[in-house]
Structure formats: C-alpha cells, structure tokens
C-alpha cells in the first residue's frame, strides 16, 4: 500500500518514486515545449554533454563552486551547485541499491545540504520544489537523518503540490520525528482528507501510530525466556529483534524473529 509507512525500506522506495515522478514530469513539460532544460529546473544541463557522466558532474561542481565564491549572493549558482552535487551523489561510489548511502556519500550529502541552505538563505522568490523533493532524501534517515530539515524542504514541496496526500503523509512523518507535533497534526489531517476514501482509515491509524512512536525502528519491549529470564527486545527492522537481558539478568544475549 502506498501509505504503509512502517518499514524503512518502504519509505525509501516512496522517496525514490517521488524523485522519479519529478524527473518524468520535467521531461514531459520539456517535450511539450512548456519547460526548459536551460532554466533553473532540476533537469538543467541534462541535455548537454556536461551532464552525461560523473566526471562532468565533477566539472560542474568545480564550476559552480568557483562561481559561488565569486558571487556569493547568486542564488542560481548555489542552486546549480546543489544539483551538480546531487547528481554526483548518485554515483556508485556514494550509494548502492543494497547498502544504501556510503560514508563518502554522507560526506557529499553534507556538502549538498550546505549548498541548499546557502540557496535558501538568499530567499529565492520561488524555491525549486523539484530540488527540495530531492533534498528530502538527503535529510532523511537513510541520509543525514535530520528530520527538522526534511520538514522544511517538504513544506516547500507541498506548497507546490498541495493535492498530494502522500506528500502530506511524509511531511507528517518527518514532523513527528522532529517532535514538531503541531505541524505533524496539520499535515496528518490534510493527508487524510486528500487520500482516497478507502485508504483513509488505514492512513489515519498509521499516522496516529507514528505520532505515538515516531521512531518505530528503535521501539523496545520485554519478553520472558526459558527459566523465567527477562529480556529487552529492540527492533532492528525487517521483522527482526535483538534480545538483551534486562537489568539484573545475566550477560547472555540472543536474537529472534
């Protein structure tokens, strides 16, 4: 289900889907003559030789790093630097489908975040919603794990796409993770109102669970094993739990499904 937010893998998948949809939307607009590859959109530069390889992304990064030093008040330069860094961060050295973002990838994500924050600090009249959508991945739990920053970027995205129940649900999730209950509640209400009628009860239940426990992957419980020993169970994702003796128990450890 689209609104099943309980698993980290599902949340990453939804983020990737959104990024793909943003790219497809941009390509469609360009094909219809509405958009422009030469403008400030997320596809800027993809139609040229500059955007065809990781080496060219490196060249773009150097180009815009130089420009931001020469023109620190140039919002477009910071925007394009963040885009180039994001393209670079998609390379095999930085992220893998199985292992996720590498240590080098997170270092590059930190650089992207710096460029993005410089861009926003210049108060662009209409912050780029496609770029903001990509920044959610940077600030998400698979990236820098900065939910408060993810909330800020998602607010830009939902302002541009106020009809998306899924985006409001994501905003609610990150707001709860950032302990911003007021924003989380407002986003939850909006997500539920926009969702198809048949999905509203489940979405309402899941968002309520996220509000109660915004970090389910770290949820703990207790269990009693053989001989009456008590263990603390901590979820490690994918239905697996790590069992450690409760205080006062012996030093034995075990794991279970």
C-alpha angles and dihedrals in degrees: 000000000000093000098048098119099168101098126066090218092055092050091051090049092052090050091051090048091053092050090049091050090051091053093047091049091052092049091049092052092049091049090053092049093248099107132047131222089205095056130083096279127119093262093057109138097009091111093058134070089257093074099045102091144017089254090059090048087056089051090050091050091053091046094053094039087058092046094050090052091050094041108024091169093056104111092187091057092053091046092052091045090055090049093050091048090050091052089050091048089060092067124110091253091063108034138021130191091234106033098033123211115002126219089261089049092055090050089054090045088057089054091049090051090052092051092046093050091049088051093051092044088064089061100232110206093237113015111218106263094196091054090045089054091055090048089062087070090051092052096037126104092267089055128031093336095226104144094177090059090046088055091054093050094045090052087060091049097048091047087060094040106031093161096068116104091185093056091050089049089053090048090052091050095051092042090056090047088052089049090242095139097170093058090041093054093048092048091047092053091049093047092051093047092051097044121098110272093246093056098045099088093052093043091049091051094048094047090049089052090050091051090052094044112013093178105048092164088070096045114132133198137168134249136181118232136189115318092023094284115157122223134189112229119209121187114236095182134261091064094298126127134194115220121207126174114264118243110294093026126110122276095259119128131192140165133224142178 
